[in-house]
Amino acid sequence: MSSQVRLRLLPSARCFFDEPIQVQVAGLRSRQVVSMKARSTDEKGVVFSSSATYRADGSGEIDLKRDPSLSGSYVGVEPMGLLWSMRADTLHRKFQKTNALNPHVVKFSVHEEEGEERMLAEATNERLLIGDGVSRLPVKEGNIRGVLFTPPGEGQFPALLDLSSFKSEKRASLLANKGFMVLNVAVFSDKPDNMKEMDLDHFKEAVDFLLQHPKVGSKGVGVISRSKGADIALSLAAYVPGVVATVWISGCSANVAVPLYYRKRQILSPVVFDFSKLIPVESGAFIIKDGVTNPLAEENKGSLIPIEQAKGHFLFVASEDDLNWDSKGYMEEMVERLKRHGKDNFESVCYPRAGHLLEPPYGPYCPSSVHGFVLKPVIWGGEPSSHAAAEVHLWKKIQEFFRTHLSCDATQTKAKL
């Protein structure tokens, strides 16, 4: 490495997963062209990496907040581009970071652009999912199988139920860092193809668990979920008392895949996948957007979730380029239905050029991966830069929505690094 070249990560090389950093290089030759690289390994041992070409200014400095990438994994001024543009070496891999105790460790480096691409400087960014003082407690009580994240302090805290389709603690732990008590529960506790029905009572148990917790100060529970979990969230809002704020991300307006039961009777029939409508693409993946049968068809009316009977508030979030299913169309149908019933307990946002997998910001964008229900690699949609920008905007909006609708008397305590 070159002793005079310095790579700095500001304000600190240690931060939360959802926080931006400023990447700066100094000590280069005037106008020198270099490669900036990022590399990380996920929980499955899969390596993700990105690379972009930059030209130093007259003083031999580069600032990713100011300077454009000339070529590589992205182009233009993208301060966090090296993070969200990281890709796996093999196709159809999603970055796996499910356990909150494992930080996202990223190696940044600067390389000569010519010859052997000699490394000039490097720095390590440790991106934490769980802050100091946040407790992580596995919960196995009744039908609940989840993980409870509690912020530091005595409480009282606003309560959230985070429904992830499969086991993933990332969103829950990051929200706990912001002062929410969050119970993370996976929608699919078994392989989806083994499940013949779903029981809303199991998720009601999770809501009741939070409402009865001595450190919870909110008068009700917020629910956040995406994809299949989002229709479970709608069903909780429609049928279960105590759910006062629901964030629905890239979901369906109907119950999907398996019948939904509540209090020992079926309340919703399912819309199902029509596998003949999957469209193969050259990479070996499929576009499955038209695979779900139409919830508005007469034979599927029994699958529509009666959100008009919900007492709480909704934040509907869709993407125009969602290739998993027509989340924008489902959202528009729900908004129209609520208006028809004289309701104004909702807000909605639709992101142009974003895809299905809207997550907390600054993780690697995933173009395609194996679908947990279809069990084939699918294209998720979205243009990487626009999708990354949508995640930044949405993350702030989610927190504002829950702070507005989860009234809590006590001052919240945020976690620290």
N, C-alpha and C positions, 0 to 999 in steps of 0.2 A: 504494500500500500504506500501511497505517497504521503509523506509526513506533513506536508503543508496543506493538503486538502482536508477540509473539515465538513462533516455532514451533521447538521443539527436538527433535532426534533423539538419544536416549541409548542406550548410552554414547558413541556416535560416529556421525557421518553416513556413515562408511565402515565396512563390515562384510562378512562372508561372506554368500553367498546364503542359507545355511541357518541364519543366526543371527537371533534376534528383536531388535527394537529397541523402545524406549519412546518414544512420540510424546506430546509435551506442548505445550500452548499457554498462554501467560500474557499479561496485559495487556488482556484483554477487559473489557467492562462486567459487573458483577455479574449473573448469570443470563442473560447474552446467549446467544441461539441462533445457531449458525453452521453452515456446511457445511464438512466436512473432505473433501478430495479427494486422490486419487492418480492419477498418469498415467504411462504408460511406453510405449515403442515397441519392438517386437520386431525380430528380424533380418530379417524380411520387410517391415518398414515398417508393420506393422499396429499401430494405437494401441489400447491397453487402458487402461481407466479405472474408477474406483469413486468413490462419494460417500456420505457418511453425515452425518446431522444430530446435533449435540451441543449440550447446554446447559451453559454454564460454571457453576462453583460461585459461592458468595458472594464469593470473592476474584477472580473473573474468570479462573479457570484451568480447563483441561481436561486430563485424563490418561487416555489410551485404555486404560491398564492398570486403571483404576478406574471410569471413567464409561461408561455405556451409550450406544450409538447409539439414537436415538429413531426413526429411519426411514432409508431409503436402500438401499444395496446389501446391508446386513445390519442386524440389530437386536440389542441386548444388549451386554454387555461382551465385546469381542473385540479384544484388544490389537493383533493383526496383521490385523484384518479388512480394512483398506484395501488390503492386499497380496493376500490370497488371493481377495478378491471382485472384483478387476479383471476386466472383460469387454471383449471387442472390440466395436466399433460394428456389425460385421456378424456374421451367424450362422455357426456351425460353424467357428470359428477356434480353433486351439490355440496358445498362446503359444510361439513358437519361440526357444529360446536354446540353440543346439547347439554353438557354438564357445566353449571355456572362456576364451579370451583376451578375450571381450567381456563386460564387467560388465553387470549388470541395473541400469539407472539409473531411479530412480523420483522423480518430482517430487511432493512433498507440498505442499498449500496449504490455507489457511483463507480462507473467503469469508463475507461478510455473507449472511444467509439471505434477507433481503428486498430488494426493489428490483432493482438491476442486478447483484446478487451480487458486489459489489466485492471484489477480493482484498485481504486484510488482512496476510497473511504467507505466505512459502513457504520450503521447504528441499529440498535434493536429497540423496537416499539412494543411494550407490554400493554395490551389492551384488556383491562379487567372487566369481567361481567358482574362481579359482586364486590361491593365496597366494604370498607372497614366498619364493623359494627352491625352489618346486616346478617341476621341469622338465617341459616338454611336448614329446615327441619323436614325430613321425609314424613309423610302422613299416611298411615294405614289404619283407617277407622271406618267401620261399616263397609260400604261399597267404595269409599274414597281411596284412591291410590294416586297420591300426588306429592308435591313438594311445596312447603309453605316458606315464603320469604318475608321476614319481618324487619323493618327499618330499626336503626338504633333509637334508644329512648324509651320512655314509658308509654308512649301513645298519647292520645287516641289517634288511630290512623284510618284513612279511607281504605275501604276493602275492595279488592279486585279478584275475580275469578278469571284466570288466563287459560283458555281452552286451546291447546295445541293439538293438531291432528294426530301427531305422534310425539313421543317423548322429546321435549326440548325446553330447557329452562332459561334460554337466553332472554326472551322478551320479559318474562316474569322477574328475573333478577334485576334487570336494568330498570324496570318500573319500581322495584323495591328501593333501589338507590335513590329514587326521586321522592321517596316518602310515602309510598303506598304499601299496604300489606297485601301480598299477592299469593294466592294459592294456584299453582300450576297443575292442571290435570290433563292427561292425554285423552283425546276422544276415542282413539282406538287402543284399547288395552290388549287386544289380540290381533292377529292378522285379519285385515278387513274381509278377506274371502271366507273366513271362518264365522263371521258374525251374521246371524240371520235376522236380528232385530236389535234395537237400541232402546234403553230405558231412561226416560227423562228423570225418573226418581233418583237415579244415581247422581246426576248432576245437581238436582235439588239438594241432595245431602251436602254437597260442597258449598252451595249458597248458604244453607243453614249453619254449617260449620263456621263460616266467616261471620255471619250475623251474631252468633253466640260467643264469639271470641272476646275475651276481656279487653284486648288491646284495640279492638275495632271501635271507631268513633262515628263512622258514617251511619246514616239512618237506613241505608240500603247498600246493595252490592252492585258494583260495575262488572260487566262481562266483556272480554275482548277475545276475538277469535277470527280466523281466516279460513276460507275454503269450506270443507265439509263442516268444520267446527262452527262456522258462522251461522249455519242453519240451526245448529243446536243452541247457539246463543239467542237467535230469534225466538226459538221455542220456549226457552227459559223466560225471556221477556214477556211472551204472550201468556204463559200458563202459570208461572211461579211467582208468588208474592215476594217482595223484597228486592227484585231486580229493577234498579232505577236508572241505569245508564248502560247502553249496549253499543259497543263498537263492532260493526260488521265489515269485514275486509274481504273483498274478492270472493263473495259467497254466492249462494243461490237464494231465491225467494221462497223456495219449496224445500221440503224434506227430501234428502237425496239418499239413494242406494238401498236403505233397509227401512222397514216399518218402524215408527216411533211409538212407544208405549208410555203411558203415564197413569199411575194409580190402577195398575192391572188391566188396562184396556188400551186398545190401539187408538191413538188420536190422529195420526197422520200416516197415510200411505206414502210410498216413495216414488219419486221419478227415478228412472234407472238409466244405465248406460246402454246405448245401442252401438255395439262394437263394430258394426258394419259401416259406421259413419266416420271411423278414424281415418285420417289422411296421412299416408307415409311420406316422409321427406328423405332426401338423399343421405342424410347423416345416420339413418336407421331409426330416428325418432318419429313420433306421430304428432299431428295436430288433432286435438280431441275436442275442439271448441263446440262442434255440433253433435257431440256424442251423447249429451244428456237430452232425454225426451222433453218436449215442451210442457212446462208446468201449467200453461194457460189452456192447453188442450182439454176438452170436456172430460176425457177419461182420467185426467190427472188433477182435476180440481181438488180432490181430497188430499193432495200433497201440499197445497199452498198453506203457509204458516199464517195464522190469523193475527198478524202484528197490530191490526187496528184495535184489538182489545188490550194491548199493552198499556200499562200506566206510566212507564218510564220514558226516557229520551233515547233517541237513536243517533249515531253517527254512521252513515253509510259511506263506504269507500270503495270505489271501483277504478279500473284502469281501462282505457280505450283499446289497448292492445293486449288485453288478457286473452291468451289462446287456450286456456284451460276450459273456460266456458264464458258465456256472455254476461259477465258480472255487471257491465254497464246497463244492459237491457233489463236484468233482474232488478237493479237499483231503481231504474226509471219506473218500472212496474210498481214497486213498493211505494215510491214517492207519490205516484198518481193515486194509488189505492188509499194511502193515508189522507191525501187531500180530499178525496171523494168522501171520506168519513169525517171531514171537518177537523182533521188533526193537524197540529203544527209542532209536534213534539220531535222534530227530526231536523238534521242538517245533512247535506250530502256533498261529496267532493269526488270528481272524476279526473284522473290524471292522464293527459295525452301522452302517447309514446311510452307508457309504463306497462309492465307485464303483471302476471298473476301473483308472483311471489314478493309481495310488499312486506318488508321486514324492518327491524331497527336499522338505522343507517350505518354505512361504512363497511359492511361485509361484502365479500365477493359476489358480484352479480351472477346469477345462474341462468344461462340460456336454455338448458335442457337437463333433465335427470329422470330417473325411474319414478313413475307415479305410484304412490303407495296403494292406490285402489285398482288402477288399470293394470299395474305390474308390467308396464312397458315404458321405455324412455319417451318423454313427451316434450314438446316445445312450449315454454311458459309464456313467451311473448315479451315485448318491451325492447326499447333501444337503450343500451347500457347507461349512457350519460343521463338521459331523461329519467330513467327508472331510479338511478341513484339520487337525483335531485328530488324526485317524488318522495322517496323514503325519508329524506331530511325534513321536508315540509310536513309530512304526515306524522312523524314522531312527535313533533312539537304540538301538532293539532290534537293528537290523542291525549296528551297530558293536559292540555287546556280544557278539553271536553270533560274529562273525569274530574278535574278540579272544580269546574263549574257545577256539575250535577251530583257530586258526592259531598254533601254538606258534612263538615266535620268541625267540631268546636275547638279542638286542641290544635296547637301549632305543630306542623309536620317537621320531622327531623330528616334531613337528607344525609345519605351516606357520604363518607369521605374516602379518598384514596388511601 
